[in-house]
Amino acid sequence: MAHYTVQSPVLLLAFNRPDTALRVFERVREARPGRLYIAADGPRPGVEKDIALCRETRSIYDQVDWDCTVHKLFPEENRGCRIAVSEAITWFFRQEEEGIILEDDCLPVNDFFYFCDAMLERYRYDTRMMNITGTNLQFDRKWGQASYYFSQYSHIWGWASWRRAWALYDVNLSGYQLAEAGRRLKNIFTDDFLVEGWIDIFKRLKAGEIDSWDYQFNLITFFQNGLCITPNVNLISNLGFRPDATHTYNVPDDHANLPAGNLEKPLAHPQYFTPEKAADYFFLDRDFGLTEKWRNFKKDQLPRRRFKRWLRNLFKS
């Protein structure tokens, strides 16, 4: 079967996992991008094994054997997830108007590249759109009759975007303050525990307690009232659920290595440009444990309600 040849430039993000990086690279090789950007963070100080692992990971990209312009960003010292990834994406979009981003544990099917190309072109000048994801965590639920739907949540397990959208990114959220951010989050979500969860993330990001770059992109997407283009079939399998992962070690287990499918062609486009909030709540419920929090809250409230009822009856008698 002939593989689709991607038209957009591709950025690969890597660190110290040569096994997963190689599998992702092999899928990129099948898509044969004409411009390939590779950013691989350096070894952590005092972590001896990183030296060999980082060297092995970087050597994978010497295997580019198709007609391709290759750009590399290989810092000598470790920059950490938050800075290394955000700076690499900024480096990428400084040179490209649009493109595809894959981390070393996000394994795409070939249709992912086809989908990104089509969406990057179709919504190039539509400032409502912040990004395109290849990840679908709906477990075979389909939203609408189109090939994709719109989400308020920017999944970054295999994604694409435009320079115009990334220009809004701020790794320190320096343009946003807690009081106003909290008020705006209440306009976006109706679940009190979900609002509470995002406010807590916002606080910890501002305090430098989370070594992450992606929460910021989601929060800015919320604040800009942006949309994420989400396929109605999953196009990415996340290979990163293992002890050496930076973040995915604590994500729900059934998100690991999800099977990826293929798109029906030609693509069918949505008629309405509104977010599927029920779809977002479906996976946010799982990620934030909302059902369990509400169950515990109701259990806690029951004795209080009984006491108040007893107290009222006491004064009536």
C-alpha positions as CSV (number, residue, x, y, z in Angstrom):
1,M,0.0,0.0,0.0
2,A,1.4,3.4,-1.0
3,H,1.8,5.8,1.9
4,Y,0.6,9.4,1.9
5,T,3.4,11.9,1.4
6,V,3.0,14.8,3.8
7,Q,3.2,18.3,2.4
8,S,3.7,20.2,5.7
9,P,7.0,20.5,7.6
10,V,7.3,18.2,10.6
11,L,8.9,18.9,14.0
12,L,10.0,15.9,16.1
13,L,10.6,16.4,19.8
14,A,12.8,13.9,21.7
15,F,14.9,13.4,24.8
16,N,16.2,10.0,26.1
17,R,13.9,7.3,24.8
18,P,15.5,5.9,21.6
19,D,13.1,3.0,21.4
20,T,9.9,5.1,21.1
21,A,11.7,7.8,19.1
22,L,12.7,5.3,16.5
23,R,9.2,4.0,16.1
24,V,7.8,7.5,15.6
25,F,10.7,8.3,13.2
26,E,9.9,5.3,11.1
27,R,6.3,6.6,10.6
28,V,7.6,10.0,9.7
29,R,10.0,8.3,7.2
30,E,7.0,6.7,5.5
31,A,5.4,10.1,5.1
32,R,8.6,11.6,3.7
33,P,8.3,15.3,4.7
34,G,10.4,17.7,2.6
35,R,11.4,19.7,5.7
36,L,12.1,18.0,9.0
37,Y,12.9,19.7,12.2
38,I,14.4,17.8,15.1
39,A,14.7,19.1,18.7
40,A,16.3,16.7,21.3
41,D,16.9,17.9,24.8
42,G,20.3,17.2,26.4
43,P,21.2,14.9,29.3
44,R,20.2,15.9,32.8
45,P,23.0,16.9,35.2
46,G,24.0,14.0,37.4
47,V,22.0,11.4,35.5
48,E,24.7,9.3,34.0
49,K,22.5,7.1,31.8
50,D,21.1,10.1,30.0
51,I,24.4,10.7,28.2
52,A,24.2,7.4,26.3
53,L,20.5,7.5,25.8
54,C,20.5,11.0,24.5
55,R,23.3,10.2,22.1
56,E,21.5,7.1,20.9
57,T,18.3,9.0,20.4
58,R,20.0,11.8,18.4
59,S,21.7,9.2,16.2
60,I,18.4,8.0,15.0
61,Y,18.0,11.1,12.9
62,D,21.1,10.4,10.9
63,Q,18.9,7.8,9.1
64,V,17.1,10.4,7.0
65,D,17.3,8.7,3.6
66,W,14.8,10.6,1.5
67,D,15.0,14.1,-0.2
68,C,14.6,16.3,2.9
69,T,16.0,19.4,4.4
70,V,16.9,18.7,8.0
71,H,17.2,21.2,10.8
72,K,18.5,20.2,14.3
73,L,18.3,21.8,17.7
74,F,20.5,19.7,20.1
75,P,21.3,21.7,23.3
76,E,24.3,20.4,25.2
77,E,22.6,20.8,28.6
78,N,19.2,19.7,29.7
79,R,16.6,22.4,29.4
80,G,13.7,20.5,31.0
81,C,10.3,19.7,29.5
82,R,8.8,23.1,30.0
83,I,11.6,25.2,28.4
84,A,13.0,22.6,25.9
85,V,9.6,21.9,24.3
86,S,8.2,25.4,24.2
87,E,11.5,26.8,22.9
88,A,11.6,24.1,20.2
89,I,8.1,24.9,19.0
90,T,8.9,28.6,18.9
91,W,12.1,27.8,16.9
92,F,10.0,25.8,14.5
93,F,7.3,28.4,14.0
94,R,9.9,31.1,13.6
95,Q,10.9,29.4,10.4
96,E,7.6,28.0,9.3
97,E,4.1,29.5,9.0
98,E,2.4,26.1,9.9
99,G,3.4,22.6,10.6
100,I,3.0,19.2,12.4
101,I,4.5,18.4,15.9
102,L,5.2,14.9,17.2
103,E,6.8,14.0,20.5
104,D,8.9,10.9,20.7
105,D,6.1,8.8,22.2
106,C,3.2,9.8,19.9
107,L,2.9,7.1,17.2
108,P,0.8,8.3,14.2
109,V,-0.9,6.4,11.5
110,N,-0.3,7.6,8.0
111,D,-3.7,9.2,7.8
112,F,-2.6,11.6,10.6
113,F,-0.4,13.4,8.1
114,Y,-3.2,13.5,5.5
115,F,-5.6,15.0,8.1
116,C,-3.1,17.6,9.3
117,D,-2.3,18.7,5.8
118,A,-6.0,19.1,4.9
119,M,-6.9,21.0,8.1
120,L,-3.9,23.2,8.0
121,E,-4.9,24.4,4.5
122,R,-8.6,24.6,5.1
123,Y,-8.4,26.6,8.3
124,R,-5.2,28.5,7.6
125,Y,-6.8,31.9,8.0
126,D,-9.6,31.0,10.4
127,T,-8.4,32.5,13.7
128,R,-11.0,30.6,15.6
129,M,-8.8,27.5,15.2
130,M,-5.9,27.1,17.5
131,N,-4.7,23.7,16.6
132,I,-5.4,20.3,15.0
133,T,-5.0,17.1,17.0
134,G,-4.6,13.5,16.0
135,T,-5.8,12.2,19.3
136,N,-9.4,11.1,20.0
137,L,-10.2,9.8,23.5
138,Q,-13.9,9.1,22.9
139,F,-13.6,5.3,22.7
140,D,-15.5,4.9,19.5
141,R,-18.1,7.6,20.3
142,K,-18.7,9.8,17.2
143,W,-19.8,13.4,17.5
144,G,-21.8,14.6,14.5
145,Q,-21.8,13.3,11.0
146,A,-18.5,14.9,9.9
147,S,-15.0,13.5,9.8
148,Y,-14.1,15.7,12.8
149,Y,-15.5,18.0,15.4
150,F,-14.4,21.0,17.4
151,S,-13.1,20.8,21.0
152,Q,-12.2,23.5,23.5
153,Y,-9.3,21.3,24.7
154,S,-6.1,21.3,22.7
155,H,-4.8,17.7,22.7
156,I,-1.1,17.7,21.9
157,W,-0.5,13.9,21.4
158,G,0.3,14.5,17.8
159,W,-0.9,17.8,16.6
160,A,-0.5,20.7,14.1
161,S,-0.9,24.4,14.2
162,W,0.0,27.8,12.7
163,R,2.4,30.5,13.6
164,R,-0.5,32.8,14.1
165,A,-1.8,30.6,16.9
166,W,1.5,29.9,18.6
167,A,2.2,33.6,18.6
168,L,-0.4,33.8,21.4
169,Y,1.6,31.3,23.5
170,D,3.2,32.5,26.8
171,V,5.1,29.8,28.8
172,N,4.9,31.9,32.0
173,L,1.2,33.0,31.5
174,S,2.6,36.5,32.3
175,G,-0.3,38.3,30.6
176,Y,-2.9,36.5,32.8
177,Q,-3.7,37.0,36.5
178,L,-5.4,34.6,38.8
179,A,-8.5,36.5,39.8
180,E,-9.5,37.3,36.2
181,A,-8.4,33.9,34.9
182,G,-10.6,32.2,37.6
183,R,-13.6,34.3,36.6
184,R,-13.1,33.4,32.9
185,L,-12.8,29.7,33.6
186,K,-16.2,29.8,35.3
187,N,-17.6,31.2,32.0
188,I,-16.1,28.2,30.2
189,F,-16.9,25.3,32.5
190,T,-20.1,24.7,34.6
191,D,-18.6,22.0,36.8
192,D,-17.2,23.5,40.0
193,F,-14.6,20.8,40.5
194,L,-13.4,21.2,36.9
195,V,-13.0,25.0,37.4
196,E,-11.3,24.3,40.7
197,G,-8.9,21.9,39.0
198,W,-7.9,24.4,36.3
199,I,-7.5,27.2,38.8
200,D,-5.1,25.0,40.8
201,I,-3.2,24.2,37.6
202,F,-3.0,27.9,36.8
203,K,-1.7,28.7,40.3
204,R,1.0,26.0,40.1
205,L,2.1,27.0,36.7
206,K,2.5,30.6,37.8
207,A,4.4,29.4,40.9
208,G,6.8,27.3,38.7
209,E,5.7,24.1,40.4
210,I,4.8,22.2,37.2
211,D,7.5,21.4,34.6
212,S,5.1,21.5,31.7
213,W,4.5,23.5,28.5
214,D,1.1,22.1,27.4
215,Y,-1.2,23.3,30.1
216,Q,-0.3,26.8,29.2
217,F,-1.4,26.2,25.6
218,N,-4.8,24.8,26.8
219,L,-5.4,27.7,29.1
220,I,-4.6,30.2,26.4
221,T,-6.9,28.4,24.0
222,F,-9.7,28.7,26.7
223,F,-9.0,32.4,27.2
224,Q,-8.9,33.1,23.5
225,N,-12.2,31.1,23.0
226,G,-10.2,29.0,20.5
227,L,-11.1,25.6,19.0
228,C,-9.2,22.4,18.5
229,I,-10.0,20.4,15.3
230,T,-10.5,16.8,16.5
231,P,-10.9,13.7,14.2
232,N,-13.8,11.4,14.9
233,V,-11.4,8.5,14.8
234,N,-8.2,8.2,16.8
235,L,-5.0,8.7,14.7
236,I,-2.3,8.5,17.5
237,S,-1.2,5.8,19.9
238,N,0.7,7.1,22.9
239,L,3.6,4.9,23.7
240,G,4.7,6.9,26.7
241,F,2.8,5.1,29.6
242,R,5.8,3.7,31.5
243,P,8.0,4.5,34.4
244,D,10.4,6.8,32.5
245,A,7.6,9.0,31.3
246,T,7.6,12.7,32.3
247,H,3.9,13.1,32.6
248,T,1.8,10.2,31.2
249,Y,2.6,7.8,34.1
250,N,-0.4,9.2,35.9
251,V,-2.9,9.5,33.1
252,P,-5.8,7.0,33.0
253,D,-4.5,3.5,32.0
254,D,-7.0,3.1,29.2
255,H,-5.4,6.0,27.3
256,A,-2.2,4.0,26.9
257,N,-1.5,2.6,23.4
258,L,-5.0,3.3,22.2
259,P,-5.6,1.6,18.8
260,A,-5.5,4.1,15.9
261,G,-7.8,3.8,12.9
262,N,-8.2,5.4,9.4
263,L,-10.3,8.2,8.1
264,E,-13.0,7.8,5.5
265,K,-12.3,9.8,2.5
266,P,-13.2,12.3,1.2
267,L,-13.4,14.2,4.4
268,A,-16.8,15.4,5.5
269,H,-16.7,18.9,7.1
270,P,-18.9,20.1,10.0
271,Q,-21.7,22.6,9.3
272,Y,-21.6,24.2,12.8
273,F,-18.6,25.7,14.4
274,T,-19.4,25.2,18.1
275,P,-17.4,23.0,20.6
276,E,-18.7,19.6,21.5
277,K,-18.8,20.3,25.2
278,A,-20.2,16.8,26.1
279,A,-17.2,15.2,24.3
280,D,-14.8,17.4,26.3
281,Y,-16.5,16.6,29.5
282,F,-16.3,12.9,28.8
283,F,-12.5,12.8,28.9
284,L,-12.1,15.7,31.4
285,D,-14.3,13.7,33.8
286,R,-11.9,10.9,33.6
287,D,-8.7,13.0,33.8
288,F,-9.9,15.1,36.7
289,G,-11.9,12.4,38.5
290,L,-15.0,14.5,38.5
291,T,-17.6,11.7,39.0
292,E,-15.7,10.5,42.1
293,K,-15.3,14.0,43.5
294,W,-19.1,14.6,43.2
295,R,-19.9,11.3,44.7
296,N,-17.7,12.0,47.7
297,F,-19.1,15.5,48.0
298,K,-22.7,14.2,48.1
299,K,-21.8,11.6,50.7
300,D,-20.2,14.3,52.8
301,Q,-23.2,16.6,52.4
302,L,-25.8,14.0,53.4
303,P,-25.1,14.1,57.2
304,R,-25.0,17.9,57.1
305,R,-28.5,18.0,55.4
306,R,-29.8,15.5,57.9
307,F,-28.5,17.7,60.8
308,K,-30.0,20.9,59.4
309,R,-33.3,19.1,58.9
310,W,-33.2,17.9,62.5
311,L,-32.3,21.4,63.7
312,R,-35.2,22.9,61.8
313,N,-37.6,20.4,63.2
314,L,-36.3,20.9,66.7
315,F,-37.2,24.6,66.6
316,K,-40.6,23.9,65.0
317,S,-41.7,21.8,68.0
